[in-house]
Amino acid sequence: MSPETTTTDRAPASGTVAPPEPPSAKGRATRAAFEDAARRLIAERGFLRTTVHDIAAAAGKSTAAFYRYFDNKEQLLAALADGFSHEVLLHSPGTPDGSAAFFEDAARAYWDAYKEHLGVLVGVFQLAMVDEEFAERWRASRMVGVRIIERTVRQAQESGHAAGLDPALAASAIGAMFEHFCFVWLAQGGDGPGASITDDEAVATLAALWRRGLYGEEPPP
C-alpha cells in the first residue's frame, strides 16, 4: 500500500507521532505550507479522500519535499490535531466562577475550535477506529475539554450544587454531549433536511444545558 492510500481496514500507521519543528525558518515555512494545504483539503473532501499528492500540489511543493517533513499523511494529521487542543485552551476562560458568562465563553471556545478544525477532528475520529495511536490521540484531545468541565463540576459542588455527582464522570458525560452535538451539527448537517443552527444558538444551547445541569433550572446570574 502506498503512503498516499488510506482505507479503514489497513494496519495501524507508523510514524503517527507529530514530528518536531524544523530548525530553520525556511523549513518551518515549508512545513506550514503543507499543513495549511492539508487543513484546507481535509475540510473540503475529508481525510480519507485526501492524498499526499493532493497536499503537495495544493502547497505548491513536490511529494519528495513532503516526505522530508512527514513520514506519511497520518503523521501530518497528528500534527494538525494538536491545533484543536491548543485552540480550546487558548480561548477558554480562566477559573470557573459559576457565572453565565463563563459557561458561554467556554462553550463558544469549544464550538469555534471544533468548527475551525472540523475536517481534522473527523479524520482523527475515523483513524481512531483502526489505529491505537490515533485512538489515544483522540482520547487525549477530548480530555482537554473534559478537564475544563470537571473544574466547573467541582466549583459547583463547593458552592452547594451538583451534590452526589462524581466530577470526572459528570464531566465525561457533559463532554460527550458537546462532542456529539458538534459532530451532528457541524459534520453531519444537523438532524435532517432543512435543519439549521447559528453559532450563537449552538453556544447558547450548550452553555445552558451545561450550567443548568450543575446549578438547576434557574441558576444565579
N, C-alpha and C positions, 0 to 999 in steps of 0.2 A: 504493500500500500504506500502510495506516495505521501509526502508530508502535506500535500495540499488537500487530501481527501479525508473527510471525517464522516463516519457512519455511526449509528447507535449501537452496533454490535462489535465494535473494534476493541482491541485490548487497551488497557489504560495507557494514556500517552506518557511518553518520557519527557523530562525537561519541562514540567509544568510549574516549576517554581519561578517566580518573576526574576528576570536577570538583573544584575546590578547596573547602576547608571554608568554609561560610558565616561571615561575620564576627560575627554576633550569636549570643547564646546561644539565642534563640528559633529562629533559622534552623537552628542545629546540632541542636536538639531535633527540629525538624520533619523534617530530612533523616534523622536517626537513626530516626525513626518509619517512614519509607519503607523504609529499609534493613532494619530488623527485620522488617517485614511481608513484604518481598520474600524475605528469607532463609527465613522460615517457609514461605511458599507454594512457593518453588522446591524446598525439601526435600520437600514433600508431593506436588507434581504435576509437577515438572520445569520448567526454564526455558521451553521451547518452548510449554508449555500455560499459562503464566502471563502475563496481560495487564497493561497499565498500569492499567486499570480495576480489576482484581482487587487489585493492590498498593495503590492509593489507598483502596479500600473497606476493606481489612484494616487500613490505617493510620489510618482514620477521617478521611481528608482527601479533597479533591476532585482530579480528574485535572488541573484547571488548576493547582493547587498543586504537583502532581508536576512539571509542566513548568517550574516556576520553579527547580527544583533539578537536573533531569536533562533532557537532550535526548531521551532515549528509554530504554527498559528495558535496552538494551545498555550504555549508559553507567553505569546503576546496577549492572549485573553487574560491570563493570570495577572499580567502587569496592569491591564486596563481595569480589572476587577478591584484592585486596590483603591482606585479612584472613588468608588462609591462610598466606602467606609470613611475615607478622608473627607468627602463632601458632607456626609451626615454629621461628623464630629465638628467640622469647621463651622457649620451654620446652626448647630443645635444651641439652645440657650444654656446657661450655666446651671447653678444649683436649683433643684426643684423647689418651688415655694407654694404650690397648690393653686396658683392663680390661673385664670382662664388664658391669660397671655402666654404663660409658659407652655401650656399644652398646645395652643395654637401654633406657637413658634416652632415647637419640636415636631409637630405633625407636618408643618409646612417644610421643614428641613428634610424630613424623610420623603415626602411626596415629590418634592422638587428634585432630590437626588435620584430617586427611583426613575423619574421621568427622563432625567438627563442621561442616565446610564442604562436605560431600558434594554437595549439590544445586548449589552454586555451581561447584564444580570440574567436574562433569559438564556444566553449561551452558557453561563456558568451552571445554571439550574439543569439544563439539558445534559451537560457533561457530568454533573454530579450523579446522574442516574447510572453511569457506566464507569466512572473513574473515581477511585477513592481519594486521590489527591484533590480533585475538584469538589468532592463531597465535603472534605474537611475545609476547603476554602469557602464553600457555601455556608457551612456552619459558623465559621469564624466571622464571616461577613454579617450574618443575621444577628450574631451576638453583640455587635456594636449597638444596634437598636434595642435589643433586649436588656442590656445593662443600663441604658438610659431609662427605660421603662421601670426596671426594678428599683431604681433610686426613687422614682415617683411613688411606687407602692410603699416603700419603707417610710418615706416622708409623710404619706397619708396616714400610715399606722401610728407614727409618732404623734400625730395631731388628733388621734382618736377615731380614725376612719379605717375602712377596709379590714376590720378585725377578722381574724381567723384565716386569712389568706396566706398561703406560702408565697413570699415575694418572688422567688425565682420562677415558680410555676405560673403565677399570675402574669408575670412579665412575659413568659414564653407564650401564653395564650393571647395576650394583647398584641404581642409582636407578630404572631401568626395571622391575626386579623389584619394588621397593617400590610403584611406581605401579600396575602391573597387578595385583599381589596385592591391594592396597587396592580397586581398581576391581571385581575379580571378587567379593570377599567383601562389600564394603560397598554397591556399586551393583547387582550382578547376583545377589546371594543365594547365592554360593558355586558349587561345581562341579556341583550337581544337586539334585533334590528331597530334602529332609531333611538337606541339608548344613548344618552349623553350626560356628561357631567363637566362642570367647570372646575378649575383648580381650587377656587375658593369654596365651592360646595364640598369637594372631596376633603379638603383640610378641615372644614367646619364639622363634617360628619365624624371623621376620625378623632378629632380633638374632643368632641362632645361625648362620644362613646367611651373613650379612654378616661376622661375626667369623671364622668358620672358613674362609671364602673367602680371608681375608688371612693368618691365623695357622696354619691346618692343623686337623686333626681334633681334637687335644687342646691348645688354646691355654692359655697360663698364666692363672691366675685374675686 
